[in-house]
């Protein structure tokens, strides 16, 4: 009986560890998705900022 309880406790510990690892994996996958999205949008944001600055400078330059 004691042997069965030990095996059940070990199995319970392993199941908890599996759940922890699954949650950590999900968290890391979400972070990877976020970083990929940011890496895609960052150049667009910089380009838009540069274009806005160029248009503003040209607007001031050619203002009558």
mmCIF file of the N, C-alpha and C atoms, coordinates in Angstrom:
data_MODEL
# 
_entry.id   MODEL 
# 
loop_
_atom_site.group_PDB 
_atom_site.id 
_atom_site.type_symbol 
_atom_site.label_atom_id 
_atom_site.label_alt_id 
_atom_site.label_comp_id 
_atom_site.label_asym_id 
_atom_site.label_entity_id 
_atom_site.label_seq_id 
_atom_site.pdbx_PDB_ins_code 
_atom_site.Cartn_x 
_atom_site.Cartn_y 
_atom_site.Cartn_z 
_atom_site.occupancy 
_atom_site.B_iso_or_equiv 
_atom_site.pdbx_formal_charge 
_atom_site.auth_seq_id 
_atom_site.auth_comp_id 
_atom_site.auth_asym_id 
_atom_site.auth_atom_id 
_atom_site.pdbx_PDB_model_num 
ATOM 1   N N  . UNK A 1 1  ? 0.823  -1.202 0.000   1.00 0.00 ? 1  UNK A N  1 
ATOM 2   C CA . UNK A 1 1  ? 0.000  0.000  0.000   1.00 0.00 ? 1  UNK A CA 1 
ATOM 3   C C  . UNK A 1 1  ? 0.864  1.260  0.000   1.00 0.00 ? 1  UNK A C  1 
ATOM 4   N N  . UNK A 1 2  ? 1.893  1.256  0.815   1.00 0.00 ? 2  UNK A N  1 
ATOM 5   C CA . UNK A 1 2  ? 2.794  2.402  0.887   1.00 0.00 ? 2  UNK A CA 1 
ATOM 6   C C  . UNK A 1 2  ? 3.511  2.606  -0.448  1.00 0.00 ? 2  UNK A C  1 
ATOM 7   N N  . UNK A 1 3  ? 3.848  1.513  -1.098  1.00 0.00 ? 3  UNK A N  1 
ATOM 8   C CA . UNK A 1 3  ? 4.519  1.582  -2.399  1.00 0.00 ? 3  UNK A CA 1 
ATOM 9   C C  . UNK A 1 3  ? 3.605  2.242  -3.440  1.00 0.00 ? 3  UNK A C  1 
ATOM 10  N N  . UNK A 1 4  ? 2.329  1.917  -3.422  1.00 0.00 ? 4  UNK A N  1 
ATOM 11  C CA . UNK A 1 4  ? 1.369  2.512  -4.360  1.00 0.00 ? 4  UNK A CA 1 
ATOM 12  C C  . UNK A 1 4  ? 1.219  4.013  -4.111  1.00 0.00 ? 4  UNK A C  1 
ATOM 13  N N  . UNK A 1 5  ? 1.206  4.411  -2.844  1.00 0.00 ? 5  UNK A N  1 
ATOM 14  C CA . UNK A 1 5  ? 1.088  5.834  -2.518  1.00 0.00 ? 5  UNK A CA 1 
ATOM 15  C C  . UNK A 1 5  ? 2.298  6.610  -3.037  1.00 0.00 ? 5  UNK A C  1 
ATOM 16  N N  . UNK A 1 6  ? 3.482  6.012  -2.890  1.00 0.00 ? 6  UNK A N  1 
ATOM 17  C CA . UNK A 1 6  ? 4.700  6.675  -3.383  1.00 0.00 ? 6  UNK A CA 1 
ATOM 18  C C  . UNK A 1 6  ? 4.644  6.834  -4.894  1.00 0.00 ? 6  UNK A C  1 
ATOM 19  N N  . UNK A 1 7  ? 4.230  5.775  -5.574  1.00 0.00 ? 7  UNK A N  1 
ATOM 20  C CA . UNK A 1 7  ? 4.140  5.850  -7.034  1.00 0.00 ? 7  UNK A CA 1 
ATOM 21  C C  . UNK A 1 7  ? 3.115  6.896  -7.456  1.00 0.00 ? 7  UNK A C  1 
ATOM 22  N N  . UNK A 1 8  ? 1.994  6.950  -6.761  1.00 0.00 ? 8  UNK A N  1 
ATOM 23  C CA . UNK A 1 8  ? 0.971  7.951  -7.084  1.00 0.00 ? 8  UNK A CA 1 
ATOM 24  C C  . UNK A 1 8  ? 1.480  9.368  -6.839  1.00 0.00 ? 8  UNK A C  1 
ATOM 25  N N  . UNK A 1 9  ? 2.230  9.552  -5.745  1.00 0.00 ? 9  UNK A N  1 
ATOM 26  C CA . UNK A 1 9  ? 2.792  10.875 -5.469  1.00 0.00 ? 9  UNK A CA 1 
ATOM 27  C C  . UNK A 1 9  ? 3.803  11.277 -6.546  1.00 0.00 ? 9  UNK A C  1 
ATOM 28  N N  . UNK A 1 10 ? 4.615  10.337 -6.974  1.00 0.00 ? 10 UNK A N  1 
ATOM 29  C CA . UNK A 1 10 ? 5.591  10.632 -8.027  1.00 0.00 ? 10 UNK A CA 1 
ATOM 30  C C  . UNK A 1 10 ? 4.887  10.968 -9.335  1.00 0.00 ? 10 UNK A C  1 
ATOM 31  N N  . UNK A 1 11 ? 3.838  10.215 -9.636  1.00 0.00 ? 11 UNK A N  1 
ATOM 32  C CA . UNK A 1 11 ? 3.083  10.502 -10.853 1.00 0.00 ? 11 UNK A CA 1 
ATOM 33  C C  . UNK A 1 11 ? 2.419  11.864 -10.768 1.00 0.00 ? 11 UNK A C  1 
ATOM 34  N N  . UNK A 1 12 ? 1.891  12.202 -9.616  1.00 0.00 ? 12 UNK A N  1 
ATOM 35  C CA . UNK A 1 12 ? 1.274  13.521 -9.430  1.00 0.00 ? 12 UNK A CA 1 
ATOM 36  C C  . UNK A 1 12 ? 2.303  14.635 -9.614  1.00 0.00 ? 12 UNK A C  1 
ATOM 37  N N  . UNK A 1 13 ? 3.497  14.438 -9.058  1.00 0.00 ? 13 UNK A N  1 
ATOM 38  C CA . UNK A 1 13 ? 4.564  15.436 -9.212  1.00 0.00 ? 13 UNK A CA 1 
ATOM 39  C C  . UNK A 1 13 ? 4.931  15.601 -10.678 1.00 0.00 ? 13 UNK A C  1 
ATOM 40  N N  . UNK A 1 14 ? 5.026  14.495 -11.386 1.00 0.00 ? 14 UNK A N  1 
ATOM 41  C CA . UNK A 1 14 ? 5.371  14.554 -12.808 1.00 0.00 ? 14 UNK A CA 1 
ATOM 42  C C  . UNK A 1 14 ? 4.280  15.265 -13.609 1.00 0.00 ? 14 UNK A C  1 
ATOM 43  N N  . UNK A 1 15 ? 3.029  15.016 -13.269 1.00 0.00 ? 15 UNK A N  1 
ATOM 44  C CA . UNK A 1 15 ? 1.938  15.686 -13.975 1.00 0.00 ? 15 UNK A CA 1 
ATOM 45  C C  . UNK A 1 15 ? 1.951  17.189 -13.717 1.00 0.00 ? 15 UNK A C  1 
ATOM 46  N N  . UNK A 1 16 ? 2.239  17.580 -12.504 1.00 0.00 ? 16 UNK A N  1 
ATOM 47  C CA . UNK A 1 16 ? 2.338  19.008 -12.181 1.00 0.00 ? 16 UNK A CA 1 
ATOM 48  C C  . UNK A 1 16 ? 3.496  19.636 -12.957 1.00 0.00 ? 16 UNK A C  1 
ATOM 49  N N  . UNK A 1 17 ? 4.607  18.939 -13.018 1.00 0.00 ? 17 UNK A N  1 
ATOM 50  C CA . UNK A 1 17 ? 5.768  19.448 -13.758 1.00 0.00 ? 17 UNK A CA 1 
ATOM 51  C C  . UNK A 1 17 ? 5.438  19.583 -15.241 1.00 0.00 ? 17 UNK A C  1 
ATOM 52  N N  . UNK A 1 18 ? 4.721  18.623 -15.796 1.00 0.00 ? 18 UNK A N  1 
ATOM 53  C CA . UNK A 1 18 ? 4.318  18.683 -17.201 1.00 0.00 ? 18 UNK A CA 1 
ATOM 54  C C  . UNK A 1 18 ? 3.419  19.889 -17.436 1.00 0.00 ? 18 UNK A C  1 
ATOM 55  N N  . UNK A 1 19 ? 2.500  20.141 -16.522 1.00 0.00 ? 19 UNK A N  1 
ATOM 56  C CA . UNK A 1 19 ? 1.614  21.298 -16.659 1.00 0.00 ? 19 UNK A CA 1 
ATOM 57  C C  . UNK A 1 19 ? 2.401  22.607 -16.585 1.00 0.00 ? 19 UNK A C  1 
ATOM 58  N N  . UNK A 1 20 ? 3.383  22.669 -15.687 1.00 0.00 ? 20 UNK A N  1 
ATOM 59  C CA . UNK A 1 20 ? 4.219  23.868 -15.579 1.00 0.00 ? 20 UNK A CA 1 
ATOM 60  C C  . UNK A 1 20 ? 4.973  24.109 -16.883 1.00 0.00 ? 20 UNK A C  1 
ATOM 61  N N  . UNK A 1 21 ? 5.554  23.043 -17.424 1.00 0.00 ? 21 UNK A N  1 
ATOM 62  C CA . UNK A 1 21 ? 6.319  23.183 -18.662 1.00 0.00 ? 21 UNK A CA 1 
ATOM 63  C C  . UNK A 1 21 ? 5.414  23.587 -19.827 1.00 0.00 ? 21 UNK A C  1 
ATOM 64  N N  . UNK A 1 22 ? 4.204  23.055 -19.852 1.00 0.00 ? 22 UNK A N  1 
ATOM 65  C CA . UNK A 1 22 ? 3.258  23.447 -20.897 1.00 0.00 ? 22 UNK A CA 1 
ATOM 66  C C  . UNK A 1 22 ? 2.898  24.918 -20.805 1.00 0.00 ? 22 UNK A C  1 
ATOM 67  N N  . UNK A 1 23 ? 2.690  25.401 -19.591 1.00 0.00 ? 23 UNK A N  1 
ATOM 68  C CA . UNK A 1 23 ? 2.363  26.817 -19.397 1.00 0.00 ? 23 UNK A CA 1 
ATOM 69  C C  . UNK A 1 23 ? 3.547  27.699 -19.789 1.00 0.00 ? 23 UNK A C  1 
ATOM 70  N N  . UNK A 1 24 ? 4.740  27.282 -19.435 1.00 0.00 ? 24 UNK A N  1 
ATOM 71  C CA . UNK A 1 24 ? 5.937  28.053 -19.785 1.00 0.00 ? 24 UNK A CA 1 
ATOM 72  C C  . UNK A 1 24 ? 6.133  28.083 -21.298 1.00 0.00 ? 24 UNK A C  1 
ATOM 73  N N  . UNK A 1 25 ? 5.871  26.958 -21.949 1.00 0.00 ? 25 UNK A N  1 
ATOM 74  C CA . UNK A 1 25 ? 5.980  26.887 -23.407 1.00 0.00 ? 25 UNK A CA 1 
ATOM 75  C C  . UNK A 1 25 ? 4.991  27.847 -24.061 1.00 0.00 ? 25 UNK A C  1 
ATOM 76  N N  . UNK A 1 26 ? 3.774  27.871 -23.565 1.00 0.00 ? 26 UNK A N  1 
ATOM 77  C CA . UNK A 1 26 ? 2.763  28.779 -24.113 1.00 0.00 ? 26 UNK A CA 1 
ATOM 78  C C  . UNK A 1 26 ? 3.187  30.234 -23.935 1.00 0.00 ? 26 UNK A C  1 
ATOM 79  N N  . UNK A 1 27 ? 3.735  30.534 -22.777 1.00 0.00 ? 27 UNK A N  1 
ATOM 80  C CA . UNK A 1 27 ? 4.194  31.900 -22.503 1.00 0.00 ? 27 UNK A CA 1 
ATOM 81  C C  . UNK A 1 27 ? 5.313  32.299 -23.464 1.00 0.00 ? 27 UNK A C  1 
ATOM 82  N N  . UNK A 1 28 ? 6.267  31.382 -23.673 1.00 0.00 ? 28 UNK A N  1 
ATOM 83  C CA . UNK A 1 28 ? 7.383  31.679 -24.575 1.00 0.00 ? 28 UNK A CA 1 
ATOM 84  C C  . UNK A 1 28 ? 6.917  31.816 -26.020 1.00 0.00 ? 28 UNK A C  1 
ATOM 85  N N  . UNK A 1 29 ? 5.952  31.013 -26.420 1.00 0.00 ? 29 UNK A N  1 
ATOM 86  C CA . UNK A 1 29 ? 5.434  31.112 -27.791 1.00 0.00 ? 29 UNK A CA 1 
ATOM 87  C C  . UNK A 1 29 ? 4.725  32.452 -27.995 1.00 0.00 ? 29 UNK A C  1 
ATOM 88  N N  . UNK A 1 30 ? 3.979  32.908 -26.984 1.00 0.00 ? 30 UNK A N  1 
ATOM 89  C CA . UNK A 1 30 ? 3.315  34.205 -27.080 1.00 0.00 ? 30 UNK A CA 1 
ATOM 90  C C  . UNK A 1 30 ? 4.343  35.330 -27.156 1.00 0.00 ? 30 UNK A C  1 
ATOM 91  N N  . UNK A 1 31 ? 5.411  35.215 -26.390 1.00 0.00 ? 31 UNK A N  1 
ATOM 92  C CA . UNK A 1 31 ? 6.457  36.235 -26.426 1.00 0.00 ? 31 UNK A CA 1 
ATOM 93  C C  . UNK A 1 31 ? 7.167  36.250 -27.779 1.00 0.00 ? 31 UNK A C  1 
ATOM 94  N N  . UNK A 1 32 ? 7.393  35.062 -28.340 1.00 0.00 ? 32 UNK A N  1 
ATOM 95  C CA . UNK A 1 32 ? 8.014  34.979 -29.658 1.00 0.00 ? 32 UNK A CA 1 
ATOM 96  C C  . UNK A 1 32 ? 7.131  35.648 -30.715 1.00 0.00 ? 32 UNK A C  1 
ATOM 97  N N  . UNK A 1 33 ? 5.833  35.409 -30.637 1.00 0.00 ? 33 UNK A N  1 
ATOM 98  C CA . UNK A 1 33 ? 4.905  36.019 -31.586 1.00 0.00 ? 33 UNK A CA 1 
ATOM 99  C C  . UNK A 1 33 ? 4.929  37.538 -31.459 1.00 0.00 ? 33 UNK A C  1 
ATOM 100 N N  . UNK A 1 34 ? 4.966  38.022 -30.220 1.00 0.00 ? 34 UNK A N  1 
ATOM 101 C CA . UNK A 1 34 ? 5.011  39.466 -29.980 1.00 0.00 ? 34 UNK A CA 1 
ATOM 102 C C  . UNK A 1 34 ? 6.289  40.075 -30.556 1.00 0.00 ? 34 UNK A C  1 
ATOM 103 N N  . UNK A 1 35 ? 7.429  39.426 -30.319 1.00 0.00 ? 35 UNK A N  1 
ATOM 104 C CA . UNK A 1 35 ? 8.698  39.949 -30.819 1.00 0.00 ? 35 UNK A CA 1 
ATOM 105 C C  . UNK A 1 35 ? 8.754  39.927 -32.344 1.00 0.00 ? 35 UNK A C  1 
ATOM 106 N N  . UNK A 1 36 ? 8.202  38.886 -32.942 1.00 0.00 ? 36 UNK A N  1 
ATOM 107 C CA . UNK A 1 36 ? 8.170  38.808 -34.401 1.00 0.00 ? 36 UNK A CA 1 
ATOM 108 C C  . UNK A 1 36 ? 7.327  39.944 -34.967 1.00 0.00 ? 36 UNK A C  1 
ATOM 109 N N  . UNK A 1 37 ? 6.177  40.193 -34.351 1.00 0.00 ? 37 UNK A N  1 
ATOM 110 C CA . UNK A 1 37 ? 5.293  41.276 -34.784 1.00 0.00 ? 37 UNK A CA 1 
ATOM 111 C C  . UNK A 1 37 ? 5.990  42.622 -34.649 1.00 0.00 ? 37 UNK A C  1 
ATOM 112 N N  . UNK A 1 38 ? 6.669  42.833 -33.529 1.00 0.00 ? 38 UNK A N  1 
ATOM 113 C CA . UNK A 1 38 ? 7.376  44.105 -33.321 1.00 0.00 ? 38 UNK A CA 1 
ATOM 114 C C  . UNK A 1 38 ? 8.515  44.273 -34.321 1.00 0.00 ? 38 UNK A C  1 
ATOM 115 N N  . UNK A 1 39 ? 9.212  43.194 -34.622 1.00 0.00 ? 39 UNK A N  1 
ATOM 116 C CA . UNK A 1 39 ? 10.318 43.272 -35.582 1.00 0.00 ? 39 UNK A CA 1 
ATOM 117 C C  . UNK A 1 39 ? 9.799  43.612 -36.975 1.00 0.00 ? 39 UNK A C  1 
ATOM 118 N N  . UNK A 1 40 ? 8.576  43.216 -37.267 1.00 0.00 ? 40 UNK A N  1 
ATOM 119 C CA . UNK A 1 40 ? 7.988  43.528 -38.567 1.00 0.00 ? 40 UNK A CA 1 
ATOM 120 C C  . UNK A 1 40 ? 7.518  44.983 -38.608 1.00 0.00 ? 40 UNK A C  1 
ATOM 121 N N  . UNK A 1 41 ? 6.919  45.449 -37.531 1.00 0.00 ? 41 UNK A N  1 
ATOM 122 C CA . UNK A 1 41 ? 6.344  46.802 -37.529 1.00 0.00 ? 41 UNK A CA 1 
ATOM 123 C C  . UNK A 1 41 ? 7.368  47.909 -37.274 1.00 0.00 ? 41 UNK A C  1 
ATOM 124 N N  . UNK A 1 42 ? 8.469  47.594 -36.618 1.00 0.00 ? 42 UNK A N  1 
ATOM 125 C CA . UNK A 1 42 ? 9.446  48.631 -36.278 1.00 0.00 ? 42 UNK A CA 1 
ATOM 126 C C  . UNK A 1 42 ? 9.974  49.362 -37.517 1.00 0.00 ? 42 UNK A C  1 
ATOM 127 N N  . UNK A 1 43 ? 10.406 48.650 -38.559 1.00 0.00 ? 43 UNK A N  1 
ATOM 128 C CA . UNK A 1 43 ? 10.874 49.383 -39.750 1.00 0.00 ? 43 UNK A CA 1 
ATOM 129 C C  . UNK A 1 43 ? 9.786  50.242 -40.397 1.00 0.00 ? 43 UNK A C  1 
ATOM 130 N N  . UNK A 1 44 ? 8.546  49.767 -40.352 1.00 0.00 ? 44 UNK A N  1 
ATOM 131 C CA . UNK A 1 44 ? 7.445  50.566 -40.902 1.00 0.00 ? 44 UNK A CA 1 
ATOM 132 C C  . UNK A 1 44 ? 7.249  51.853 -40.109 1.00 0.00 ? 44 UNK A C  1 
ATOM 133 N N  . UNK A 1 45 ? 7.323  51.766 -38.791 1.00 0.00 ? 45 UNK A N  1 
ATOM 134 C CA . UNK A 1 45 ? 7.159  52.944 -37.948 1.00 0.00 ? 45 UNK A CA 1 
ATOM 135 C C  . UNK A 1 45 ? 8.292  53.944 -38.180 1.00 0.00 ? 45 UNK A C  1 
ATOM 136 N N  . UNK A 1 46 ? 9.508  53.443 -38.304 1.00 0.00 ? 46 UNK A N  1 
ATOM 137 C CA . UNK A 1 46 ? 10.656 54.330 -38.552 1.00 0.00 ? 46 UNK A CA 1 
ATOM 138 C C  . UNK A 1 46 ? 10.513 55.001 -39.915 1.00 0.00 ? 46 UNK A C  1 
ATOM 139 N N  . UNK A 1 47 ? 10.123 54.221 -40.914 1.00 0.00 ? 47 UNK A N  1 
ATOM 140 C CA . UNK A 1 47 ? 9.931  54.781 -42.259 1.00 0.00 ? 47 UNK A CA 1 
ATOM 141 C C  . UNK A 1 47 ? 8.839  55.839 -42.278 1.00 0.00 ? 47 UNK A C  1 
ATOM 142 N N  . UNK A 1 48 ? 7.741  55.579 -41.586 1.00 0.00 ? 48 UNK A N  1 
ATOM 143 C CA . UNK A 1 48 ? 6.655  56.561 -41.527 1.00 0.00 ? 48 UNK A CA 1 
ATOM 144 C C  . UNK A 1 48 ? 7.117  57.841 -40.832 1.00 0.00 ? 48 UNK A C  1 
ATOM 145 N N  . UNK A 1 49 ? 7.896  57.704 -39.775 1.00 0.00 ? 49 UNK A N  1 
ATOM 146 C CA . UNK A 1 49 ? 8.428  58.877 -39.078 1.00 0.00 ? 49 UNK A CA 1 
ATOM 147 C C  . UNK A 1 49 ? 9.360  59.684 -39.960 1.00 0.00 ? 49 UNK A C  1 
ATOM 148 N N  . UNK A 1 50 ? 10.213 58.992 -40.701 1.00 0.00 ? 50 UNK A N  1 
ATOM 149 C CA . UNK A 1 50 ? 11.141 59.692 -41.597 1.00 0.00 ? 50 UNK A CA 1 
ATOM 150 C C  . UNK A 1 50 ? 10.377 60.397 -42.720 1.00 0.00 ? 50 UNK A C  1 
ATOM 151 N N  . UNK A 1 51 ? 9.363  59.737 -43.254 1.00 0.00 ? 51 UNK A N  1 
ATOM 152 C CA . UNK A 1 51 ? 8.564  60.346 -44.316 1.00 0.00 ? 51 UNK A CA 1 
ATOM 153 C C  . UNK A 1 51 ? 7.836  61.585 -43.798 1.00 0.00 ? 51 UNK A C  1 
ATOM 154 N N  . UNK A 1 52 ? 7.300  61.502 -42.597 1.00 0.00 ? 52 UNK A N  1 
ATOM 155 C CA . UNK A 1 52 ? 6.622  62.653 -41.996 1.00 0.00 ? 52 UNK A CA 1 
ATOM 156 C C  . UNK A 1 52 ? 7.593  63.812 -41.801 1.00 0.00 ? 52 UNK A C  1 
ATOM 157 N N  . UNK A 1 53 ? 8.791  63.513 -41.315 1.00 0.00 ? 53 UNK A N  1 
ATOM 158 C CA . UNK A 1 53 ? 9.789  64.570 -41.115 1.00 0.00 ? 53 UNK A CA 1 
ATOM 159 C C  . UNK A 1 53 ? 10.200 65.186 -42.450 1.00 0.00 ? 53 UNK A C  1 
ATOM 160 N N  . UNK A 1 54 ? 10.340 64.383 -43.478 1.00 0.00 ? 54 UNK A N  1 
ATOM 161 C CA . UNK A 1 54 ? 10.703 64.893 -44.801 1.00 0.00 ? 54 UNK A CA 1 
ATOM 162 C C  . UNK A 1 54 ? 9.608  65.801 -45.357 1.00 0.00 ? 54 UNK A C  1 
ATOM 163 N N  . UNK A 1 55 ? 8.365  65.364 -45.237 1.00 0.00 ? 55 UNK A N  1 
ATOM 164 C CA . UNK A 1 55 ? 7.251  66.178 -45.729 1.00 0.00 ? 55 UNK A CA 1 
ATOM 165 C C  . UNK A 1 55 ? 7.168  67.491 -44.947 1.00 0.00 ? 55 UNK A C  1 
ATOM 166 N N  . UNK A 1 56 ? 7.384  67.444 -43.647 1.00 0.00 ? 56 UNK A N  1 
ATOM 167 C CA . UNK A 1 56 ? 7.350  68.670 -42.838 1.00 0.00 ? 56 UNK A CA 1 
ATOM 168 C C  . UNK A 1 56 ? 8.476  69.623 -43.249 1.00 0.00 ? 56 UNK A C  1 
ATOM 169 N N  . UNK A 1 57 ? 9.664  69.072 -43.460 1.00 0.00 ? 57 UNK A N  1 
ATOM 170 C CA . UNK A 1 57 ? 10.799 69.907 -43.861 1.00 0.00 ? 57 UNK A CA 1 
ATOM 171 C C  . UNK A 1 57 ? 10.549 70.526 -45.234 1.00 0.00 ? 57 UNK A C  1 
ATOM 172 N N  . UNK A 1 58 ? 10.040 69.734 -46.170 1.00 0.00 ? 58 UNK A N  1 
ATOM 173 C CA . UNK A 1 58 ? 9.752  70.271 -47.500 1.00 0.00 ? 58 UNK A CA 1 
ATOM 174 C C  . UNK A 1 58 ? 8.624  71.296 -47.444 1.00 0.00 ? 58 UNK A C  1 
ATOM 175 N N  . UNK A 1 59 ? 7.663  71.068 -46.570 1.00 0.00 ? 59 UNK A N  1 
ATOM 176 C CA . UNK A 1 59 ? 6.570  72.033 -46.400 1.00 0.00 ? 59 UNK A CA 1 
ATOM 177 C C  . UNK A 1 59 ? 7.090  73.378 -45.905 1.00 0.00 ? 59 UNK A C  1 
ATOM 178 N N  . UNK A 1 60 ? 8.018  73.346 -44.973 1.00 0.00 ? 60 UNK A N  1 
ATOM 179 C CA . UNK A 1 60 ? 8.603  74.601 -44.467 1.00 0.00 ? 60 UNK A CA 1 
ATOM 180 C C  . UNK A 1 60 ? 9.485  75.255 -45.507 1.00 0.00 ? 60 UNK A C  1 
ATOM 181 N N  . UNK A 1 61 ? 10.166 74.442 -46.308 1.00 0.00 ? 61 UNK A N  1 
ATOM 182 C CA . UNK A 1 61 ? 11.091 74.966 -47.300 1.00 0.00 ? 61 UNK A CA 1 
ATOM 183 C C  . UNK A 1 61 ? 10.353 75.664 -48.440 1.00 0.00 ? 61 UNK A C  1 
ATOM 184 N N  . UNK A 1 62 ? 9.255  75.097 -48.876 1.00 0.00 ? 62 UNK A N  1 
ATOM 185 C CA . UNK A 1 62 ? 8.523  75.639 -50.015 1.00 0.00 ? 62 UNK A CA 1 
ATOM 186 C C  . UNK A 1 62 ? 7.328  76.493 -49.615 1.00 0.00 ? 62 UNK A C  1 
ATOM 187 N N  . UNK A 1 63 ? 7.254  76.862 -48.372 1.00 0.00 ? 63 UNK A N  1 
ATOM 188 C CA . UNK A 1 63 ? 6.147  77.702 -47.907 1.00 0.00 ? 63 UNK A CA 1 
ATOM 189 C C  . UNK A 1 63 ? 6.344  79.119 -48.434 1.00 0.00 ? 63 UNK A C  1 
ATOM 190 N N  . UNK A 1 64 ? 5.285  79.686 -49.027 1.00 0.00 ? 64 UNK A N  1 
ATOM 191 C CA . UNK A 1 64 ? 5.440  81.041 -49.611 1.00 0.00 ? 64 UNK A CA 1 
ATOM 192 C C  . UNK A 1 64 ? 5.559  82.122 -48.578 1.00 0.00 ? 64 UNK A C  1 
# 
